[in-house]
Amino acid sequence: MGKVNIGPRYYRVTVIIKPEGFNKILLEGLFVYGKEAYTLSEIKKKCWEFLKPQINFEKYDIDPEQVRTDIKLTSLPVDFLLNADQK
């Protein structure tokens, strides 16, 4: 079992999707969690489960289960996160 961190934690997520025969796709995002604890492998799995249905693989006749992914996590050592648009 990997290291478990108890939140709130913030991670910068970089996802490289490599479908065979196509250019790679680079996506970046932010993963935030509060009270639950996740291992790094669980975070990567949650990110891929979130992204996979949002990418139109069918348009290019690509099987999403056959693409290679490289997911990198970088911990952001912050004490707070402010969303100025949130009310």
C-alpha positions as CSV (number, residue, x, y, z in Angstrom):
1,M,0.0,0.0,0.0
2,G,1.3,3.4,-0.9
3,K,1.7,6.5,1.3
4,V,-1.6,7.9,2.4
5,N,-2.0,11.6,2.8
6,I,-4.8,13.2,4.8
7,G,-6.2,16.4,3.3
8,P,-6.8,19.0,2.4
9,R,-4.2,18.4,-0.3
10,Y,-3.6,19.9,-3.7
11,Y,-2.0,18.2,-6.7
12,R,-1.1,19.5,-10.1
13,V,-1.9,16.7,-12.5
14,T,-0.3,16.2,-15.9
15,V,-1.8,13.6,-18.2
16,I,-0.2,12.5,-21.4
17,I,-2.4,10.3,-23.5
18,K,-0.6,8.4,-26.3
19,P,-3.1,6.8,-28.7
20,E,-1.3,4.5,-31.2
21,G,-1.0,6.2,-34.6
22,F,-2.0,9.7,-33.3
23,N,-0.2,12.6,-31.7
24,K,-0.1,12.6,-28.0
25,I,-2.6,14.7,-26.0
26,L,-1.4,16.7,-23.1
27,L,-3.8,17.8,-20.4
28,E,-3.2,19.5,-17.1
29,G,-5.4,20.0,-14.1
30,L,-5.8,20.3,-10.4
31,F,-6.8,17.5,-8.0
32,V,-8.1,18.7,-4.6
33,Y,-9.4,16.6,-1.8
34,G,-10.4,17.4,1.8
35,K,-11.0,14.9,4.5
36,E,-10.7,11.6,2.7
37,A,-7.3,10.0,2.2
38,Y,-6.0,8.8,-1.2
39,T,-2.8,7.1,-2.3
40,L,-1.1,8.5,-5.4
41,S,-2.2,5.5,-7.4
42,E,-5.8,6.1,-6.4
43,I,-5.5,9.8,-7.4
44,K,-4.2,8.8,-10.8
45,K,-7.0,6.3,-11.2
46,K,-9.6,8.9,-10.3
47,C,-8.2,11.4,-12.7
48,W,-8.2,8.9,-15.6
49,E,-11.8,7.8,-14.7
50,F,-12.8,11.5,-14.8
51,L,-11.1,12.3,-18.1
52,K,-11.8,9.1,-20.2
53,P,-15.5,9.7,-20.8
54,Q,-14.8,13.4,-21.7
55,I,-12.5,12.6,-24.6
56,N,-14.2,11.7,-27.9
57,F,-12.1,8.6,-28.7
58,E,-14.9,7.1,-30.9
59,K,-14.7,10.0,-33.3
60,Y,-11.2,8.8,-34.3
61,D,-12.0,5.1,-33.9
62,I,-9.7,4.7,-30.9
63,D,-10.3,2.2,-28.1
64,P,-9.8,4.1,-24.8
65,E,-8.7,0.9,-23.1
66,Q,-5.8,0.5,-25.6
67,V,-4.3,4.0,-25.2
68,R,-1.2,4.5,-23.1
69,T,-1.3,7.1,-20.4
70,D,1.4,8.8,-18.3
71,I,0.0,10.6,-15.3
72,K,2.3,12.7,-13.2
73,L,1.4,14.3,-9.9
74,T,3.1,17.3,-8.3
75,S,2.1,18.2,-4.7
76,L,1.3,21.9,-4.3
77,P,2.4,23.0,-0.8
78,V,-0.3,25.6,-0.2
79,D,-2.2,26.5,2.9
80,F,-5.4,27.7,1.1
81,L,-7.1,27.9,-2.2
82,L,-9.2,30.9,-3.1
83,N,-11.7,30.7,-6.0
84,A,-12.6,34.4,-6.5
85,D,-15.7,33.5,-8.5
86,Q,-17.2,31.3,-5.9
87,K,-19.9,32.9,-3.8
